[in-house]
Amino acid sequence: MKDLKHLYYFENLLGEANNDLVRQARKEGRYALGFTCFHMPEVLLNLDKCFSVRLRAPRTGSMEIATYYMSNATCEYSRALLERAMEGGYRFLDALAGVDACECMNRCMENIELLKTCDTDERFFFCNLDVPFSDDEDCVAHYCEQLNRKLLVPLREKMNIDVSDASIRRAVEKHNELSRIIREIGDCRRLENPTITGHEYHILSLVSWCCPQDLIMDKLRETLEELKSRQPDAKKSYRAKVVVVGSEIDDPELISLIEESGALVVGDRFCYGTVPGRSEITLDPDQPAFEQVCRQYLKDSLCPRLNSPHKVEQRYATAEKLCHDYHADGIIYEQMKFCTYWSYERALASHVMSLERGIPTLSIDRPYMSRTSAGQLRTRVQAFVESLEIKKIKARKAGAV
Amino acid sequence: MSETVQEKRRAGTAASGAAAGTERPGTKRKAHGLGNLYRADGRAMRYREWRGFKDTMYDYWRWLKLLGLMAARLGPVMPQLIKALKRYRWMASYLTTPAFVDRHTIGLRKYELRYCHEQFYALIQSSVSMVRDFLERDRHLNPRSKRAARLREKTIVFDEMMPIHIMAGFPTLKGIPLQMIPIFEAGELDQQANMYYIDAIEHFGLAPDVCPLPGAECGCAVVDDYPDVAKLYISSTMPCDGSVVSTMYTERYFKNLDCYQITPPQRFNEEEVQKYAVKNLKGAIKFIEDRMGVKFDWDAYFEVAKRHNIETQYMLDKWDVNCTPYPQICGAALALHREFEWQMASSLDPYFAKADKKVNRLMMRGYEHAKKTDDRAKYRAIVWSCPAHYYSNFTFWAQNCWGIKTLVDMECMLTHHFYDVEDKEKSLVDMAKGYERMTMRSHSNGGYVNALDECWKMCEKFNANIVFMYNHVSCKNFAGLQGLFEDQARERGIHLIWVEHDLMDPRTVSRKAMRDRVNRYMTTVFRAEPLDPTLVDYDDDLTW
């Protein structure tokens, strides 16, 4: 396929957390609010003069200092962030909006705070949300209280940010517009012969998490228009379609590696992906917007941390639906090494999906930077693709297809 | 590790019994010491320790008393017990209970021996009753029994790291911590008990880097080794990430039981979170009321809350004494007792308060005696982070080998606030706080202040300059603070002795490897000589 016009530009933006657009926005007097987890509602970080930056540590190499502080038994993502913070990579932030949702990330935030790795002036604030374990109304009330006290109040008092209902509604509108564009781009993956690869889509998705969103909207719109007339390769470059489900992925190389192994990634149900992060938020004009935003984030959350039976079923159903809607042949359940939540979820879900729901599943764990384990990962994916092909051949022979 | 044992086996008796360090170079005479009690090639100890006539007789009498207790409590369910030995892999570990007590009393004399026996007797009588509760209710063992079915109708199982304290308001019902007997306590009685379940869940696909406690609990579900004893299931999200997600497995396993989740907030130092916590508990109460058709009995609840306050006061008294130069109830005798008293029995068992009263009297006598004879501890230490289940007598080993007294253990510093016994709403807040500050959770959750700052506060309070810093290799909560602990200990001049372990799996880090960490520190940093050289290096990989 012909290269997308802005892909190289987008890819360059992912080279560092404090990229050109972040610097431009800060020069304009706006505030950069760092966050890492879906449970910190992104839309509330984009109020008024603020913009959200979902933190990454691209091109991570050695993590020795972070390993000293957090041991080698903690998730590499959190260690990579701490290492980058200690290198001064997040000094541009005006606040760090953390959540106490998983142990490793919580400790990462605490280390960042205690080791004074951010340039803290009187405006700067850390917050650490207590995220509830389910999505009932008691949980929503608790979540609202936490977000109000730990995020909205400091934003208003320290940065003089407008956190009113009208301001939240404006942020939601912008969020919805971005989500519509991203989802529409993502719909190209539903085609029999998709006009966008998983790798390209992941880059667009990541840019939308890591840059001031208003500064990329034009180029995203252009990309959407471009995709409408983009011609796929005459000969398919993949042997199977898969949905990737699992923990944090902010490494386009991983998606690229999977696709090089013959599996086109048509669904992305992982942290930093677009399900559920790029869902539109529907607001009732008669209800407070803040409460509705909080409710939707809890309802949409697909993190294994929320483990009530209905949330567990929601996760299985979402993965199954993605597989069906995007005509995928199988699911790759992945987890970052040392991620406790996804370790449990991956083990159980891969059995449930393959044995009870009849969806072929590959279950892998991986390092933060996939290149450090590329050989093993490639072998696993190639074997999975072959097994999918064999299944198709057998089904064809049996006359089922 | 296993190769060493096999080599010794092949070498025959000459090597099998002689633990390294028990023979002096150039002589065939063995040094006298407690290390000689252990055998590298056997599960049981070589012989019982001689403690002088009076103490040996006392110890032997306690041993008989314990056997008598087990016979009296389990005698009526003997047929089920025999069936359970065939049905459940964990059941056999309970036959080693007397050896468990023996392990914890090695080297103790006079008052200390008596405290330890009293403390352990209290927790064991509670566990034995719980084993009986399982046996007489279990559907697998009593498939056609109407009595068992009636008992099941009145029983609720709870996730093991969550106290059954809420059952104080339901005196006509029975609450049982589900995984306590099959996994938690079995692993303490017998270091080999959990391995099968850990292997089962890893074979199922769980990564081996996660905490083996919730892992083993899931493994027990995967191989269908839980008794079926209840009508309802109260699951929880405590104390850590592993426990949060492992409930997916147990809820799936018990899909025929109605389930409610108690989900205490994480940042529990904030007063604002208590509103949600109380709502969540009220939800649990309503759930039980609706499903079981009984009302929450506030009078009964307040009675138990009063007992909780009494038990807590006794606990604080023990700590106060340990802050003095003459500590009395130390190590596992302090820690395990409190863990079981609150986590397992949740003040519902009146025996604990009765035993506490007796121990308290004894402790004050022991304290006066120690003061008179100026019997001070050689080294004063506290234990921080979660200890190895398979080596609960580690602190007694440190005491016998190096003279290090463990004054307090992080695990016993769970819920120690007093409950309101008149106002229902206030008491519910106290109960919510009780759940929030449960075993492990009280320090591993709620932000770094509960782990880091609290550790230094306790060092100061107990006048200790050594911290046995348990480095549970799969615990991400404490691992995430490792460097900060190291930096801050150095700033404060505190000896932080990192002791690696893997909680339930001695194959990752053996008991011997744990001891080696202390041995190395004591010889290189303190330049100390062991009080009992036979305890420096011996092999106990196969023992219970």
Interface residues (C-beta under 8 A of the other chain):
Chain A: Y68 Y69 M70 S71 A73 T74 C75 S78 D100 C102 E103 C104 N106 R107 C108 E110 N111 L114 N128 L129 D130 V131 P132 F133 S134 D138 C139 A141 H142 E145 Q146 R149 P304 R305 N307 S308 P309 V312 Q335 K337 F338 T340 Y341 S343 Y344 E345 R346 A347 L348 S350 H351 S363 D365
Chain B: I201 F204 G205 L206 A207 D209 V210 C211 C218 T237 C240 D241 G242 V244 V245 S246 T247 M248 Y249 E251 R252 C259 Q261 T263 P265 Q266 R267 E270 E272 V273 K275 Y276 K279 N280 G283 S444 G447 Y448 V473 S474 C475 K476 N477 A479 G480 L481 Q482 G483 L484 E486
